[in-house]
Amino acid sequence: MDNILRIYESMQKFGVKDTELEDFSEGYQFYLERRKLGWIPLEHPCRLVYRTKSAVSMVVMPFLIPMFANKIWGIEVCGVMFSCSHKEVKSRNDGDVSAYLDMLSQKEFGEDWIKRRFELPIYNNFLLFKRYESAVEDTATLMAYHDVYFKDFGVSRYWISDKSSEFPLLTKFDGERFLPPFKDKHGKLRFVLHANPNLDCFCAINNKFATPKTEALDNCLRMLCEK
């Protein structure tokens, strides 16, 4: 009796109305089903980016799904996708950074790479991930439990794009925006992609009972299961 009363009190505290009980029941059923499968819901607004059979398409979901952990490419926040890893690029001329990105894009996405090219982050992308740093770190911790590692940004130097400059610039994630020119330029490439409704498949949780749209969920799972 005490336990059920606590549940009722919690529902009342969080504003669950009697007219919403059907939605509540559906959400709880979905939660139990996914829990049995080991799915882990992520802290908003983080979603995981999964590779698919398609060379250029990604699946973006608010769950860590253990059986697809080996397909995780990165973390998405508010439409910006950051890769799990980075590459160190040393002693390159300014113009070479973009050419190097093109080469990596061709290698990753094949002949369709023009449709989806790796991009350099802009400084505001760093600010976005820093604003949601707690959620990003929680997501990265969950990934690590499944042997998928999202390299933290740290205080390294990164190549970024800026509309005021013809060439890529160097910056730090910790807030020191533009570093002066260096004789021996080097920095890390942290790839960025942007969510694209023409290429990607999305599943979001956007209601109070944590139930995604069935059609969107089914489409994402279909793409993830394709071999």
Secondary structure, 3 states (H helix, E strand, C coil): CHHHHHHHHHHHHCCCCHHHHHHHHHHHHHHHHHHHHCCEECCCCEEEEEECCCCCCEEEECEECHHHHHHEEEEEECCEEEECCCEEEECCCHHHHHHHHHHHHHHHHHHHHHHCCCECCEHHHHHHHHHCHHHHHHHHHHHHHCCCCCCCCCCCEEEEECCCCCCCEEEECCCCCCCCCCCCCEEEECCEEECCCCCCEECCCCCCCCCCCHHHHHHHHHHHHCC
